[in-house]
Amino acid sequence: MKITIKTIITGALITLLILGITIFIIYKNYEYKNNPDFIPTINENNNNDAKTETSANDEIQNTINNESDNIKNDENKTNKVKLYLFHGSTCPACLNAKEKMKKDLLNIDNLEIVTYEVWENEDNALLMDKVAEKLNIEVNYIPFLVINSYNKVGYNKEDILNEINNPSQDIIKEVLDENPDLKPISDTLK
């Protein structure tokens, strides 16, 4: 086998590309680990002048800190609203969202948080796909949240609190009723 200058240059370029990708992944991992409040979200309206996801989450956290206490004290709410979280067992964004939900939402009396792990359970993943189909959306990322007919990739406390105050249809229950052969396994966030 004859080694040419072209082969050496091609090999060097491939090595540099792999090195660049590795450095990028390490940087993103470092950035994520050093900012525990960062929860990735998908900007649904693709508004380029929106604030960064981190500062938007910080702003929401600061402006609605006491909102969950107001909901807890609302005695007119007798039925529990269900918040459904589709997540991956080792997904960093999902784990972060679950921790935020524990901190922000578990003290709300009329809210139940139901979780479905989708990476290791086929029926849970199928349920998520059927919910997306019913909502006429594509779900390509997790954590995926559904409360009433509201849905979002990522966690947004303000939107969830608004939905608790305005309960409507339970999309997940409807999908499960329409698909009795589906046997997802859920857990309650505690």
C-alpha positions, -999 to 999 in steps of 0.1 A, spaced: 0 0 0 14 33 -11 9 63 13 6 95 -6 6 131 6 -31 133 -2 -38 103 21 -18 120 49 -36 153 45 -70 136 44 -62 117 76 -50 149 93 -82 168 83 -104 140 96 -84 139 129 -88 177 132 -125 174 126 -129 148 152 -108 168 177 -130 199 170 -162 180 176 -148 165 208 -137 199 221 -172 213 213 -189 185 232 -166 189 262 -172 227 262 -210 222 261 -209 196 289 -188 220 310 -211 249 303 -241 228 313 -226 215 345 -215 250 356 -250 264 351 -275 243 370 -304 266 362 -300 261 325 -329 241 311 -329 239 273 -361 248 256 -372 250 221 -382 285 210 -415 277 193 -419 309 174 -382 311 164 -380 347 176 -343 357 172 -345 387 194 -356 365 224 -334 365 255 -312 335 260 -328 305 275 -309 308 308 -318 345 314 -354 339 304 -356 311 330 -340 333 356 -365 361 348 -394 338 351 -381 324 384 -378 359 398 -412 372 386 -433 343 398 -416 331 429 -447 333 450 -472 322 424 -472 286 435 -481 296 471 -511 316 457 -523 285 439 -518 263 470 -540 286 490 -568 286 464 -595 266 482 -618 266 451 -597 239 434 -608 204 444 -597 183 414 -561 176 408 -546 188 376 -521 163 361 -488 175 346 -473 148 325 -435 146 320 -420 125 293 -383 121 300 -352 100 296 -336 83 326 -302 98 321 -311 129 301 -294 159 318 -321 184 308 -348 160 320 -331 155 354 -327 193 357 -363 199 348 -374 172 374 -354 189 401 -369 223 392 -404 209 392 -398 193 427 -386 227 440 -413 248 422 -444 226 420 -446 198 445 -461 221 472 -492 228 450 -520 208 464 -541 205 433 -513 193 410 -501 158 404 -469 153 384 -469 120 364 -437 109 347 -431 86 318 -396 73 310 -394 70 272 -358 58 265 -362 24 282 -400 18 279 -414 13 244 -451 18 255 -441 51 271 -424 62 239 -454 51 219 -477 71 242 -456 102 237 -458 97 199 -496 93 201 -500 123 222 -479 143 198 -500 130 169 -532 140 188 -518 175 194 -507 176 157 -471 183 166 -437 167 163 -418 158 195 -380 155 188 -367 164 222 -373 157 258 -382 167 285 -417 170 269 -444 183 292 -482 181 288 -507 197 311 -543 199 299 -539 206 262 -508 227 267 -475 211 257 -438 222 257 -404 208 252 -385 220 282 -397 234 315 -415 267 320 -430 273 354 -451 303 344 -469 284 317 -476 255 340 -490 277 367 -513 293 341 -526 259 331 -532 249 367 -554 279 371 -573 271 339 -578 234 338 -593 219 306 -591 186 288 -566 158 298 -550 148 265 -531 119 280 -562 103 294 -579 108 260 -550 91 242 -550 62 267 -588 58 264 -584 57 226 -556 31 228 -565 5 254 -538 -19 242 -512 7 252 -497 -2 287 -474 26 297 -457 26 330 -459 59 349 -445 72 382 -455 101 403 -428 128 410 -423 131 447 
